[in-house]
Amino acid sequence: MEINRRDFITKMSAIAALSVLPSSFVAAMGNEKVEKAKPKYPTLKCDVVVVGAGPGGVPAAIAAARQGAKVILLEEDNMPGGAPVDMYVPFICGGPRVGVFQEMIQVLNAKHTIGGRTCETFGKTGSDGKNHWWMPGSYAEVIYQLLEKEENITLMCAAPVVGVKVKTSGNRNQVTGVRIMRNGDYQDIDAAVTIDATGNGLIADMAGCEYMFGSEAKSDYNEPVGIEVADGKVQPCTWMLISERIKRNAILPIDKLKGSSAVEDNLNRWVKADDKEDMIRRDAGIYLHWGRTVYCKDTRDPLLLAQAQQEALERLQENLEIWHEAGYAVHLAPKLGVREVRRIKGEYVLTANDLIAGTMHDDVIAHAHYSFDVWGMKIPEEMKHIGPYGIPYRSILPTKTEGLLTAGRIISATRIAHSSLRVQPICSNIGMAAGTAAAMSALNQTGLRSIDIKQLQDRLASMGLFDGLKKK
Ligand SMILES: Cc1cc2nc3c(=O)[nH]c(=O)nc-3n(C[C@H](O)[C@H](O)[C@H](O)COP(=O)(O)OP(=O)(O)OC[C@H]3O[C@@H](n4cnc5c(N)ncnc54)[C@H](O)[C@@H]3O)c2cc1C
């Protein structure tokens, strides 16, 4: 399902008709108060502003900073990390695990590991041959340490972006910065390039970009896998949690827990609900749970998300009592785990066919390797295992828009392709490519469509971004 912001187009047509070319603000839901406000705080200027400090945004900021760009990294939460921290997804799938992601997990594995089981496919690329998990707080700590070393980055947390600065000319929009909410007032940040790494694509949406939401039909992009008739549904959400023993000798009553899917213990393996003996033998004291999975009709809408979270809580209630009675504390993730929101339409839409064929386009900027993983949809076993494949530059370049790149899971892909590229190492590799491209554009004063792709690829290669697959 493709969407254009009607409000935005109406507003932009009016602006174009008056030939008003200076930047104007566009705010979420066309919020006039935000658009007309005179910010109390002085405008900040930088080369690259990255919105969202998750698996896509942090590597984007670091890559841009290491190219010499002055970067402002904005995060609406009180700490960086994104889903691994605020949705308790401190567990990784897919690869290759290279670049900033490799730097990060090497420290996490060395100092903070809770459990690690052998992972033959990706383990050797940037790791010790195992898939680990860590406490979400450890993840945030390591990100802080990485960011601290980068003199060119200014991190601002608790700084939600509420508006986008857009200049319009004909049918093209030039994004020139963003507006944040700061301490009850507003502040503008001007940048040569803005990177939307929000995981929800709100920045691109506010800038008037076309986006895709929910399931397409197989025939829309000639994909061999998917559904026959588009239903506009996104993947379900899961409320993640960690249970931890607080009473001596307590054993997790795994057989009594209802519907809490797989859990990962601190002794290297998945725990199976139907194997209580194995569970008792291993007697682990801390577990990562895929708590309760619920459908949210529209993951763009905070009210519907809150309702989905409430439903998850109600369905968790019975288990919560079992955990507490058994002597286990439960740490609920601060946010409901949202797998899918907007996918921003770019100059190229990556499809299941690209992933199955392992296509490496001429403008490949990131390598990726993971299966199709659409929660709530059955994918035939023989079709699940795909790749490696490449992410083209065109898929992070929103159509009809200048000055804006996307990074992380919101890039231009069908829902089936998105189900694979949404995992953290791939989001990180995309982020590094976006950050490097943004810095090249900002520092050389060339438009994002005019940067030298070969030079971009050479720079990414020199950072080891294309090494992971060869070592498999
Ligand atoms: C339940 C669940 C289970 C998963 N399991 C796994 C797994 O096992 N392994 C794996 O590798 N991946 C897993 N994933 C996928 C993966 O975690 C995400 O796809 C990935 O984190 C996406 O990274 P991102 O940077 O694009 O977005 P996010 O991680 O969502 O980060 C975006 C950041 O932007 C911030 N932000 C948003 N809007 C604004 C704004 N307006 N202003 C400022 N900041 C803003 C957010 O607060 C957030 O910190 C899972 C995801 C979920 C939800």
The ligand as an ORCA input file, in Angstrom:
! r2SCAN-3c Opt
* xyz 0 1
  C      10.105     -7.805     19.026
  C      11.291     -7.679     18.116
  C      12.200     -8.738     18.021
  C      13.314     -8.608     17.206
  N      14.237     -9.620     17.192
  C      15.428     -9.420     16.588
  C      16.509    -10.350     16.748
  O      16.375    -11.361     17.441
  N      17.678    -10.077     16.120
  C      17.852     -8.953     15.344
  O      18.953     -8.752     14.824
  N      16.846     -8.066     15.155
  C      15.663     -8.256     15.778
  N      14.650     -7.341     15.644
  C      14.767     -6.252     14.623
  C      15.639     -5.097     15.025
  O      15.775     -4.963     16.417
  C      15.089     -3.783     14.437
  O      14.591     -3.960     13.150
  C      16.228     -2.758     14.433
  O      16.480     -2.380     15.769
  C      15.886     -1.551     13.588
  O      16.900     -0.585     13.748
  P      16.620      0.937     13.370
  O      17.828      1.699     13.766
  O      16.145      1.001     11.982
  O      15.364      1.355     14.290
  P      15.190      1.346     15.861
  O      15.929      0.249     16.510
  O      13.721      1.415     16.082
  O      15.851      2.726     16.316
  C      15.256      3.955     15.972
  C      15.532      5.001     17.033
  O      14.966      6.235     16.604
  C      14.348      6.884     17.700
  N      13.315      7.791     17.184
  C      12.152      7.454     16.579
  N      11.458      8.557     16.244
  C      12.209      9.618     16.645
  C      12.017     11.037     16.577
  N      10.919     11.589     16.027
  N      12.978     11.835     17.090
  C      14.104     11.303     17.656
  N      14.324      9.969     17.743
  C      13.389      9.136     17.233
  C      13.783      5.728     18.513
  O      13.555      6.114     19.864
  C      14.885      4.679     18.374
  O      15.841      4.798     19.399
  C      13.506     -7.433     16.444
  C      12.597     -6.374     16.542
  C      11.500     -6.489     17.374
  C      10.580     -5.321     17.505
*
